[in-house]
Structures are given as C-alpha cells and as structure tokens.
C-alpha cells in the first residue's frame, strides 16, 4: 500500500476541487500511516470519520458546481458519489465491529479515489474550464 501523491492524473483544472482532492489524499495518507504504525484504534477511527466528513463536503461542493453550471454528466456523477460515500460509511461500520481488515480497505479506497478522478472528475474539469471556471 503506497502513499498517494499529487500528479498530472489527479489534476482537473478547477483550483478549489484540486485543493480538496489534495486534502482527501493527505487524509488517506494519514490514515494509512496510522494503520501501518499501529496507532490506537480511536485515532484510526477519528481519521476515518474525518475522511468521511471531508468526502461528504467535497462531493457536495463538486455537485453544486456541476449543477450550477449545467454539467451534462451531473446525475451519474452524483450517483457515483453516493455509491462511494455509502461504501465508506459501510466500511467504517464494519471496521468498528472488526468485520474487515483496514489495509485491504485502504488499498481499495486509494485505487477507487484515483480511478474516480481519472474517469469522472476529469470530465467536468475541462467542461467547466470552457465556461470560465478555473
């Protein structure tokens, strides 16, 4: 499980969203390091809660921006956000019951995050750039 790093593939061209993606990456990296270092469960749980809260806020920001400017892929993008948020929340509940291991969850979250940006977010970035949103 590697740390997430900022690169061209994770840039969409909307500064506020790029900055929020950076915070999401940093939070996932903090969570990863807490697990690797064997930090207390309370600390890991707090980081997971922070990741969920920030993801919820970020998704809302993206959706508001897309809806405000009439992005044609808005509905499918929102559905994808809902799916990811449900996965995050369900995983947090399973972790609290010790039903799943943290490392595989983090690997899949990191992979999903990078794939989501490449597949979904990179569609709205250029579209909004053409409308003067940067």
DSSP file (Angstrom, degrees, kcal/mol; ACC not computed):
  #  RESIDUE AA STRUCTURE BP1 BP2  ACC     N-H-->O    O-->H-N    N-H-->O    O-->H-N    TCO  KAPPA ALPHA  PHI   PSI    X-CA   Y-CA   Z-CA
    1    1 A X              0   0    0      0, 0.0     2,-0.2     0, 0.0   106,-0.0   0.000 360.0 360.0 360.0 116.0    0.0    0.0    0.0
    2    2 A X        -     0   0    0      1,-0.1     2,-0.2   105,-0.1    30,-0.0  -0.583 360.0 -99.1-100.1 161.6    1.7    3.2   -1.2
    3    3 A X        -     0   0    0     -2,-0.2     2,-0.3     1,-0.1    -1,-0.1  -0.504  39.9-113.5 -73.1 146.0    1.1    6.8   -0.3
    4    4 A X        -     0   0    0     21,-0.3     2,-0.4    -2,-0.2    -1,-0.1  -0.632  35.6-165.0 -77.8 138.5   -1.0    8.8   -2.7
    5    5 A X        -     0   0    0     -2,-0.3     2,-0.3    21,-0.0     5,-0.1  -0.966  23.9-109.2-128.2 146.5    0.9   11.5   -4.5
    6    6 A X        +     0   0    0     -2,-0.4     2,-0.3     3,-0.1     5,-0.0  -0.521  52.5 149.7 -70.2 131.6   -0.2   14.5   -6.4
    7    7 A X    >   -     0   0    0     -2,-0.3     3,-1.6     1,-0.0     4,-0.3  -0.915  61.5 -81.9-152.4 179.5    0.4   14.2  -10.2
    8    8 A X  G >  S+     0   0    0     -2,-0.3     3,-1.4     1,-0.3    -2,-0.0   0.837 121.7  61.3 -57.4 -35.5   -1.0   15.3  -13.5
    9    9 A X  G 3  S+     0   0    0      1,-0.3    -1,-0.3     3,-0.0   113,-0.1   0.719 104.5  49.3 -66.8 -19.9   -3.6   12.5  -13.5
   10   10 A X  G <  S+     0   0    0     -3,-1.6     2,-0.5    -5,-0.1    -1,-0.3   0.347  90.2  95.6-102.2   6.4   -5.2   13.9  -10.3
   11   11 A X    <   +     0   0    0     -3,-1.4     4,-0.1    -4,-0.3   114,-0.0  -0.845  41.2 173.7 -98.6 129.9   -5.4   17.5  -11.6
   12   12 A X        -     0   0    0     -2,-0.5    -1,-0.1     2,-0.2     3,-0.1   0.569  48.8-112.3-110.8 -12.8   -8.7   18.5  -13.1
   13   13 A X  S    S+     0   0    0      1,-0.2     2,-0.6     2,-0.1     3,-0.1   0.553  84.7 109.1  94.9   7.5   -8.2   22.2  -13.6
   14   14 A X     >  -     0   0    0      1,-0.2     4,-2.9     2,-0.0     3,-0.5  -0.950  59.5-151.7-114.9 107.2  -10.6   23.6  -11.0
   15   15 A X  H  > S+     0   0    0    119,-2.9     4,-2.8    -2,-0.6     5,-0.2   0.860  90.8  49.0 -52.2 -48.5   -8.4   25.0   -8.2
   16   16 A X  H  > S+     0   0    0      1,-0.2     4,-2.0     2,-0.2    -1,-0.3   0.901 115.7  44.2 -61.0 -40.4  -10.9   24.6   -5.4
   17   17 A X  H  > S+     0   0    0     -3,-0.5     4,-2.6     2,-0.2    -1,-0.2   0.891 112.3  52.0 -72.6 -38.8  -11.6   21.0   -6.4
   18   18 A X  H  X S+     0   0    0     -4,-2.9     4,-1.9     2,-0.2    -2,-0.2   0.915 110.5  49.4 -61.2 -41.9   -7.9   20.2   -6.9
   19   19 A X  H  X S+     0   0    0     -4,-2.8     4,-1.8    -5,-0.3    -2,-0.2   0.909 111.2  48.9 -63.1 -41.7   -7.2   21.6   -3.4
   20   20 A X  H  X S+     0   0    0     -4,-2.0     4,-2.5     1,-0.2    -2,-0.2   0.887 107.6  54.2 -66.5 -37.8   -9.9   19.5   -1.9
   21   21 A X  H  X S+     0   0    0     -4,-2.6     4,-2.6     1,-0.2    -1,-0.2   0.897 106.5  53.8 -60.8 -38.3   -8.6   16.4   -3.7
   22   22 A X  H  X S+     0   0    0     -4,-1.9     4,-2.7     2,-0.2    -2,-0.2   0.905 107.9  48.8 -61.9 -41.8   -5.2   17.2   -2.1
   23   23 A X  H  X S+     0   0    0     -4,-1.8     4,-2.5     2,-0.2    -2,-0.2   0.908 110.7  50.9 -64.7 -41.5   -6.8   17.2    1.3
   24   24 A X  H  X S+     0   0    0     -4,-2.5     4,-2.4     2,-0.2    -2,-0.2   0.922 111.5  48.0 -61.3 -43.3   -8.5   13.9    0.6
   25   25 A X  H  X S+     0   0    0     -4,-2.6     4,-2.6     2,-0.2   -21,-0.3   0.936 111.6  49.7 -61.3 -46.8   -5.2   12.4   -0.4
   26   26 A X  H  X S+     0   0    0     -4,-2.7     4,-2.6     1,-0.2    -2,-0.2   0.903 111.2  49.4 -60.0 -41.5   -3.5   13.8    2.7
   27   27 A X  H  X S+     0   0    0     -4,-2.5     4,-2.4     2,-0.2    -1,-0.2   0.911 111.2  48.6 -66.0 -42.5   -6.2   12.3    4.9
   28   28 A X  H  X S+     0   0    0     -4,-2.4     4,-2.5     2,-0.2    -1,-0.2   0.892 111.9  50.2 -63.7 -38.1   -6.0    8.9    3.2
   29   29 A X  H  X S+     0   0    0     -4,-2.6     4,-2.6     2,-0.2    -2,-0.2   0.908 109.9  49.8 -66.0 -41.2   -2.2    9.0    3.6
   30   30 A X  H  X S+     0   0    0     -4,-2.6     4,-2.4     2,-0.2    -2,-0.2   0.916 111.6  49.4 -60.5 -42.9   -2.6    9.9    7.3
   31   31 A X  H  X S+     0   0    0     -4,-2.4     4,-2.0     2,-0.2    -2,-0.2   0.919 110.6  50.1 -62.4 -44.7   -5.0    7.0    7.8
   32   32 A X  H  X S+     0   0    0     -4,-2.5     4,-2.7     1,-0.2    -2,-0.2   0.932 111.6  47.7 -59.3 -47.5   -2.6    4.7    6.0
   33   33 A X  H  X S+     0   0    0     -4,-2.6     4,-2.6     1,-0.2    -1,-0.2   0.880 109.0  54.0 -64.7 -37.7    0.3    5.8    8.2
   34   34 A X  H  <>S+     0   0    0     -4,-2.4     5,-2.8     2,-0.2     4,-0.4   0.903 112.3  44.7 -62.0 -40.6   -1.8    5.4   11.4
   35   35 A X  H ><5S+     0   0    0     -4,-2.0     3,-1.0     3,-0.2    -2,-0.2   0.935 113.7  49.0 -68.6 -46.8   -2.6    1.8   10.4
   36   36 A X  H 3<5S+     0   0    0     -4,-2.7    -2,-0.2     1,-0.3    -1,-0.2   0.883 113.4  47.1 -60.8 -39.5    1.0    1.0    9.4
   37   37 A X  T 3<5S-     0   0    0     -4,-2.6    -1,-0.3    -5,-0.2    -2,-0.2   0.512 112.2-120.3 -81.9  -3.8    2.3    2.4   12.7
   38   38 A X  T < 5 -     0   0    0     -3,-1.0    -3,-0.2    -4,-0.4    -2,-0.1   0.848  44.1-177.3  69.6  33.9   -0.3    0.5   14.7
   39   39 A X      < -     0   0    0     -5,-2.8    -1,-0.1    -6,-0.2     5,-0.1  -0.183  40.1 -75.3 -60.0 157.9   -1.8    3.7   16.2
   40   40 A X    >>  -     0   0    0      1,-0.1     4,-1.9     3,-0.1     3,-0.7  -0.194  40.9-117.1 -56.6 147.2   -4.6    3.3   18.7
   41   41 A X  H 3> S+     0   0    0      1,-0.3     4,-3.1     2,-0.2     5,-0.2   0.846 113.3  60.7 -55.5 -37.2   -8.0    2.4   17.2
   42   42 A X  H 3> S+     0   0    0      1,-0.2     4,-2.2     2,-0.2    -1,-0.3   0.895 106.2  46.4 -59.6 -40.5   -9.5    5.6   18.5
   43   43 A X  H <> S+     0   0    0     -3,-0.7     4,-2.2     2,-0.2    -1,-0.2   0.914 113.5  47.8 -68.7 -42.9   -7.0    7.6   16.4
   44   44 A X  H  X S+     0   0    0     -4,-1.9     4,-2.3     1,-0.2    -2,-0.2   0.918 112.6  49.8 -62.7 -43.7   -7.6    5.5   13.3
   45   45 A X  H  X S+     0   0    0     -4,-3.1     4,-2.6     1,-0.2    -2,-0.2   0.899 108.8  52.1 -63.1 -41.6  -11.4    5.8   13.8
   46   46 A X  H  X S+     0   0    0     -4,-2.2     4,-2.3    -5,-0.2    -1,-0.2   0.905 110.1  48.9 -61.2 -41.7  -11.1    9.6   14.1
   47   47 A X  H  X S+     0   0    0     -4,-2.2     4,-2.4     2,-0.2    -2,-0.2   0.897 110.8  50.3 -65.2 -39.9   -9.2    9.8   10.8
   48   48 A X  H  X S+     0   0    0     -4,-2.3     4,-2.3     2,-0.2    -2,-0.2   0.917 110.7  49.4 -64.4 -42.5  -11.8    7.6    9.1
   49   49 A X  H  X S+     0   0    0     -4,-2.6     4,-2.6     1,-0.2    -2,-0.2   0.901 111.1  50.1 -60.8 -41.1  -14.5    9.8   10.4
   50   50 A X  H  X S+     0   0    0     -4,-2.3     4,-2.6     2,-0.2     5,-0.2   0.893 109.2  51.6 -65.0 -39.8  -12.6   12.9    9.2
   51   51 A X  H  X S+     0   0    0     -4,-2.4     4,-2.6     2,-0.2    -2,-0.2   0.924 111.6  46.9 -61.6 -44.6  -12.2   11.3    5.8
   52   52 A X  H  X S+     0   0    0     -4,-2.3     4,-2.5     2,-0.2    -2,-0.2   0.931 113.4  48.1 -63.9 -46.0  -16.0   10.6    5.5
   53   53 A X  H  X S+     0   0    0     -4,-2.6     4,-2.1     1,-0.2    -2,-0.2   0.914 114.9  44.9 -62.5 -43.3  -16.9   14.1    6.7
   54   54 A X  H  X S+     0   0    0     -4,-2.6     4,-3.0     2,-0.2    -1,-0.2   0.898 111.9  52.1 -70.4 -38.3  -14.5   15.7    4.2
   55   55 A X  H  X S+     0   0    0     -4,-2.6     4,-3.0    -5,-0.2     5,-0.2   0.921 109.2  50.9 -60.9 -43.1  -15.6   13.4    1.4
   56   56 A X  H  X S+     0   0    0     -4,-2.5     4,-2.0     2,-0.2    -2,-0.2   0.929 113.3  44.8 -59.5 -46.4  -19.2   14.4    2.1
   57   57 A X  H  X S+     0   0    0     -4,-2.1     4,-2.2     2,-0.2    -2,-0.2   0.920 114.3  49.2 -64.0 -44.2  -18.3   18.1    1.9
   58   58 A X  H  X S+     0   0    0     -4,-3.0     4,-2.7     2,-0.2     5,-0.2   0.923 109.6  50.5 -63.2 -45.8  -16.2   17.7   -1.2
   59   59 A X  H  X S+     0   0    0     -4,-3.0     4,-2.8     1,-0.2    -1,-0.2   0.917 110.4  50.9 -59.8 -42.3  -18.9   15.7   -3.0
   60   60 A X  H  X S+     0   0    0     -4,-2.0     4,-2.4    -5,-0.2    -1,-0.2   0.900 109.8  50.1 -60.9 -41.1  -21.4   18.4   -2.2
   61   61 A X  H  X S+     0   0    0     -4,-2.2     4,-2.2     2,-0.2    -2,-0.2   0.931 112.9  46.0 -62.9 -46.7  -19.0   21.1   -3.5
   62   62 A X  H  X S+     0   0    0     -4,-2.7     4,-2.7     1,-0.2     5,-0.2   0.937 113.8  48.7 -61.3 -46.7  -18.5   19.3   -6.7
   63   63 A X  H  X S+     0   0    0     -4,-2.8     4,-2.9    -5,-0.2     5,-0.3   0.891 110.1  50.8 -64.3 -39.7  -22.2   18.6   -7.2
   64   64 A X  H  X S+     0   0    0     -4,-2.4     4,-2.6    -5,-0.2    -1,-0.2   0.922 112.0  47.9 -62.7 -43.3  -23.1   22.2   -6.5
   65   65 A X  H  X S+     0   0    0     -4,-2.2     4,-1.4     2,-0.2    -2,-0.2   0.926 114.7  45.1 -63.0 -46.0  -20.6   23.4   -9.1
   66   66 A X  H  <>S+     0   0    0     -4,-2.7     5,-2.7     2,-0.2     4,-0.3   0.919 115.9  45.8 -65.7 -43.7  -21.7   20.9  -11.7
   67   67 A X  H ><5S+     0   0    0     -4,-2.9     3,-1.2     1,-0.2    -2,-0.2   0.912 109.5  55.3 -66.2 -42.3  -25.4   21.6  -11.1
   68   68 A X  H 3<5S+     0   0    0     -4,-2.6    -1,-0.2    -5,-0.3    -2,-0.2   0.834 115.7  38.0 -58.6 -34.5  -24.9   25.4  -11.1
   69   69 A X  T 3<5S-     0   0    0     -4,-1.4    -1,-0.3    -5,-0.2    -2,-0.2   0.259 113.0-112.8-107.2  11.4  -23.3   25.3  -14.5
   70   70 A X  T < 5 -     0   0    0     -3,-1.2    -3,-0.2    -4,-0.3     2,-0.2   0.827  39.6-171.2  68.3  34.0  -25.5   22.6  -16.1
   71   71 A X    > < -     0   0    0     -5,-2.7     3,-1.7    -6,-0.2     4,-0.2  -0.420  19.8-140.6 -60.8 125.6  -22.8   19.9  -16.4
   72   72 A X  T 3  S+     0   0    0      1,-0.3     3,-0.3    -2,-0.2    -1,-0.2   0.741  97.9  52.8 -65.3 -23.5  -24.5   17.1  -18.5
   73   73 A X  T 3> S+     0   0    0      1,-0.2     4,-2.2     2,-0.1    -1,-0.3   0.224  75.9 112.5 -94.2  15.8  -22.9   14.3  -16.5
   74   74 A X  H <> S+     0   0    0     -3,-1.7     4,-2.8     1,-0.2     5,-0.2   0.906  72.4  50.1 -56.2 -50.1  -24.2   15.6  -13.2
   75   75 A X  H  > S+     0   0    0     -3,-0.3     4,-2.1     1,-0.2    -1,-0.2   0.906 114.0  43.5 -61.0 -45.1  -26.7   12.9  -12.4
   76   76 A X  H  > S+     0   0    0      2,-0.2     4,-1.9     1,-0.2    -1,-0.2   0.868 113.9  51.8 -69.8 -34.6  -24.3   10.0  -13.0
   77   77 A X  H  X S+     0   0    0     -4,-2.2     4,-2.2     2,-0.2    -2,-0.2   0.929 109.8  48.8 -66.0 -44.6  -21.5   11.8  -11.1
   78   78 A X  H  X S+     0   0    0     -4,-2.8     4,-2.5     1,-0.2    -2,-0.2   0.904 109.8  52.6 -61.3 -41.5  -23.8   12.4   -8.1
   79   79 A X  H  X S+     0   0    0     -4,-2.1     4,-2.1    -5,-0.2    -1,-0.2   0.891 108.3  50.7 -61.9 -39.0  -24.8    8.7   -8.2
   80   80 A X  H  X S+     0   0    0     -4,-1.9     4,-2.4     2,-0.2    -1,-0.2   0.901 109.2  51.3 -65.2 -41.0  -21.2    7.7   -8.1
   81   81 A X  H  X S+     0   0    0     -4,-2.2     4,-2.8     1,-0.2     5,-0.2   0.927 109.4  49.9 -60.4 -45.1  -20.6   10.0   -5.1
   82   82 A X  H  X S+     0   0    0     -4,-2.5     4,-2.3     1,-0.2    -1,-0.2   0.893 109.9  51.3 -61.6 -39.7  -23.5    8.4   -3.3
   83   83 A X  H  X S+     0   0    0     -4,-2.1     4,-2.1     2,-0.2    -1,-0.2   0.931 112.5  45.2 -63.9 -45.4  -22.1    4.9   -4.0
   84   84 A X  H  X S+     0   0    0     -4,-2.4     4,-2.7     2,-0.2    -2,-0.2   0.917 112.3  50.8 -66.0 -42.9  -18.6    5.8   -2.7
   85   85 A X  H  X S+     0   0    0     -4,-2.8     4,-2.6     1,-0.2     5,-0.2   0.903 110.2  50.1 -62.6 -40.5  -20.0    7.5    0.4
   86   86 A X  H  X S+     0   0    0     -4,-2.3     4,-3.0    -5,-0.2     5,-0.2   0.915 110.5  50.4 -62.2 -42.4  -22.1    4.5    1.2
   87   87 A X  H  X S+     0   0    0     -4,-2.1     4,-2.5     2,-0.2    -2,-0.2   0.920 111.3  48.5 -61.2 -44.5  -19.1    2.3    0.8
   88   88 A X  H  X S+     0   0    0     -4,-2.7     4,-2.3     2,-0.2    -2,-0.2   0.940 114.9  43.9 -60.9 -48.4  -17.1    4.5    3.1
   89   89 A X  H  X S+     0   0    0     -4,-2.6     4,-2.2     2,-0.2    -2,-0.2   0.920 114.5  48.9 -66.0 -44.6  -19.8    4.5    5.8
   90   90 A X  H  X S+     0   0    0     -4,-3.0     4,-2.3     1,-0.2    -1,-0.2   0.908 112.0  50.0 -60.5 -41.8  -20.5    0.8    5.5
   91   91 A X  H  X S+     0   0    0     -4,-2.5     4,-2.6    -5,-0.2    -2,-0.2   0.898 108.2  52.7 -64.9 -40.5  -16.8    0.1    5.7
   92   92 A X  H  X S+     0   0    0     -4,-2.3     4,-2.1     1,-0.2    -1,-0.2   0.912 109.9  48.7 -61.1 -42.4  -16.4    2.3    8.8
   93   93 A X  H  X S+     0   0    0     -4,-2.2     4,-1.3     2,-0.2    -2,-0.2   0.909 111.5  49.2 -64.4 -41.3  -19.3    0.4   10.5
   94   94 A X  H  <>S+     0   0    0     -4,-2.3     5,-3.3     1,-0.2     6,-0.5   0.896 110.0  51.8 -64.8 -39.3  -17.7   -3.0    9.6
   95   95 A X  H ><5S+     0   0    0     -4,-2.6     3,-1.2     1,-0.2    -1,-0.2   0.898 105.7  54.5 -63.7 -39.4  -14.3   -1.8   11.0
   96   96 A X  H 3<5S+     0   0    0     -4,-2.1    -1,-0.2     1,-0.3    -2,-0.2   0.815 112.5  43.4 -64.8 -28.7  -16.0   -0.7   14.2
   97   97 A X  T 3<5S-     0   0    0     -4,-1.3    -1,-0.3    -3,-0.2    -2,-0.2   0.407 114.7-120.8 -92.7   1.0  -17.4   -4.3   14.5
   98   98 A X  T < 5S+     0   0    0     -3,-1.2    -3,-0.2    -4,-0.3    -2,-0.1   0.826  71.5 134.8  63.0  33.9  -14.0   -5.7   13.5
   99   99 A X      < +     0   0    0     -5,-3.3     2,-0.3    -6,-0.1    -4,-0.2   0.645  65.5  30.4 -87.0 -16.2  -15.6   -7.4   10.5
  100  100 A X  S    S-     0   0    0     -6,-0.5     2,-0.3    -9,-0.1    -2,-0.1  -0.935  82.3-109.2-138.4 162.8  -12.9   -6.3    7.9
  101  101 A X     >  -     0   0    0     -2,-0.3     4,-1.0     1,-0.1    -6,-0.1  -0.699  21.3-136.5 -92.9 146.6   -9.2   -5.6    7.9
  102  102 A X  H  > S+     0   0    0     -2,-0.3     4,-2.7     1,-0.2     5,-0.2   0.876  93.7  60.6 -72.5 -41.2   -8.1   -2.0    7.4
  103  103 A X  H  > S+     0   0    0      1,-0.2     4,-2.4     2,-0.2     5,-0.2   0.925 105.6  45.8 -60.3 -48.4   -5.2   -2.5    4.9
  104  104 A X  H  > S+     0   0    0      1,-0.2     4,-2.2     2,-0.2    -1,-0.2   0.894 112.8  52.9 -61.7 -35.8   -7.3   -4.0    2.1
  105  105 A X  H  X S+     0   0    0     -4,-1.0     4,-2.6     2,-0.2    -2,-0.2   0.941 109.4  47.9 -61.9 -47.0   -9.9   -1.3    2.7
  106  106 A X  H  X S+     0   0    0     -4,-2.7     4,-2.7     1,-0.2     5,-0.2   0.900 110.1  52.5 -62.5 -40.9   -7.3    1.4    2.3
  107  107 A X  H  X S+     0   0    0     -4,-2.4     4,-2.2    -5,-0.2    -1,-0.2   0.929 112.3  44.7 -60.2 -45.0   -5.9   -0.1   -0.8
  108  108 A X  H  X S+     0   0    0     -4,-2.2     4,-2.6     2,-0.2    -2,-0.2   0.881 112.9  51.4 -69.9 -36.1   -9.3   -0.3   -2.4
  109  109 A X  H  X S+     0   0    0     -4,-2.6     4,-2.7     2,-0.2    -2,-0.2   0.925 111.1  47.9 -64.5 -44.2  -10.1    3.3   -1.3
  110  110 A X  H  X S+     0   0    0     -4,-2.7     4,-2.1     2,-0.2     5,-0.2   0.932 113.9  46.7 -61.9 -45.1   -6.9    4.7   -2.7
  111  111 A X  H  X S+     0   0    0     -4,-2.2     4,-2.5    -5,-0.2    -2,-0.2   0.926 113.8  48.2 -62.6 -45.0   -7.4    2.9   -6.0
  112  112 A X  H  X S+     0   0    0     -4,-2.6     4,-3.1     1,-0.2    -1,-0.2   0.904 109.1  54.2 -62.6 -41.5  -11.0    4.0   -6.2
  113  113 A X  H  X S+     0   0    0     -4,-2.7     4,-2.1     2,-0.2    -2,-0.2   0.939 111.9  42.4 -59.1 -50.5  -10.1    7.6   -5.5
  114  114 A X  H  X S+     0   0    0     -4,-2.1     4,-2.3     1,-0.2    -1,-0.2   0.911 116.3  49.2 -64.8 -42.4   -7.5    7.8   -8.3
  115  115 A X  H  X S+     0   0    0     -4,-2.5     4,-2.9    -5,-0.2     5,-0.3   0.896 109.0  53.6 -63.2 -40.2   -9.9    6.0  -10.7
  116  116 A X  H  X>S+     0   0    0     -4,-3.1     4,-2.7     2,-0.2     5,-1.7   0.922 110.5  46.0 -61.8 -44.9  -12.7    8.3   -9.8
  117  117 A X  I  <>S+     0   0    0     -4,-2.1     5,-2.2     3,-0.2    -1,-0.2   0.946 116.4  45.2 -62.6 -47.0  -10.7   11.4  -10.6
  118  118 A X  I  <5S+     0   0    0     -4,-2.3    -2,-0.2    -5,-0.2    -1,-0.2   0.885 124.4  32.3 -65.5 -39.3   -9.4    9.9  -13.8
  119  119 A X  I  <5S+     0   0    0     -4,-2.9    -3,-0.2    -5,-0.2    -2,-0.2   0.891 135.4  13.8 -88.5 -41.9  -12.8    8.6  -15.0
  120  120 A X  I >X5S+     0   0    0     -4,-2.7     3,-1.4    -5,-0.3     4,-0.9   0.886 123.4  46.6-103.5 -53.9  -15.4   11.1  -13.6
  121  121 A X  I 3><S+     0   0    0     -5,-1.7     4,-1.7     1,-0.3     3,-0.3   0.850 104.6  61.2 -66.7 -34.2  -13.8   14.3  -12.3
  122  122 A X  H 3><S+     0   0    0     -5,-2.2     4,-0.7    -6,-0.3    -1,-0.3   0.632  99.2  60.7 -69.4 -10.3  -11.6   14.8  -15.4
  123  123 A X  H <> S+     0   0    0     -3,-1.4     4,-1.0    -6,-0.2    -1,-0.2   0.886 107.9  40.2 -78.8 -42.2  -14.8   15.0  -17.4
  124  124 A X  H  X S+     0   0    0     -4,-0.9     4,-2.7    -3,-0.3     5,-0.3   0.784 103.8  69.6 -81.0 -24.5  -16.2   18.1  -15.6
  125  125 A X  H  X S+     0   0    0     -4,-1.7     4,-2.5     1,-0.2     5,-0.2   0.970 105.6  36.1 -57.2 -60.3  -12.9   20.0  -15.3
  126  126 A X  H  X S+     0   0    0     -4,-0.7     4,-2.1     1,-0.2    -1,-0.2   0.868 115.8  56.7 -62.3 -35.2  -12.4   20.8  -19.0
  127  127 A X  H  < S+     0   0    0     -4,-1.0     4,-0.4     1,-0.2    -1,-0.2   0.926 112.3  40.8 -62.0 -44.6  -16.1   21.3  -19.4
  128  128 A X  H ><>S+     0   0    0     -4,-2.7     5,-2.4     1,-0.2     3,-1.1   0.857 109.3  59.9 -71.8 -35.4  -16.2   23.9  -16.7
  129  129 A X  H ><5S+     0   0    0     -4,-2.5     3,-2.0    -5,-0.3    -2,-0.2   0.902  99.6  57.3 -57.4 -40.4  -12.9   25.5  -17.9
  130  130 A X  T 3<5S+     0   0    0     -4,-2.1    -1,-0.3     1,-0.3    -2,-0.2   0.733 105.7  51.8 -62.3 -20.9  -14.6   26.2  -21.2
  131  131 A X  T < 5S-     0   0    0     -3,-1.1    -1,-0.3    -4,-0.4    -2,-0.2   0.170 128.3 -97.2-101.9  16.2  -17.2   28.2  -19.3
  132  132 A X  T < 5S+     0   0    0     -3,-2.0     2,-0.6     1,-0.3    -3,-0.2   0.579  80.9 134.3  83.9  11.4  -14.6   30.2  -17.4
  133  133 A X      <       0   0    0     -5,-2.4    -1,-0.3     1,-0.1    -2,-0.2  -0.847 360.0 360.0 -96.6 122.5  -14.4   28.2  -14.2
  134  134 A X              0   0    0     -2,-0.6  -119,-2.9    -3,-0.1    -1,-0.1   0.346 360.0 360.0-131.1 360.0  -10.9   27.6  -13.1
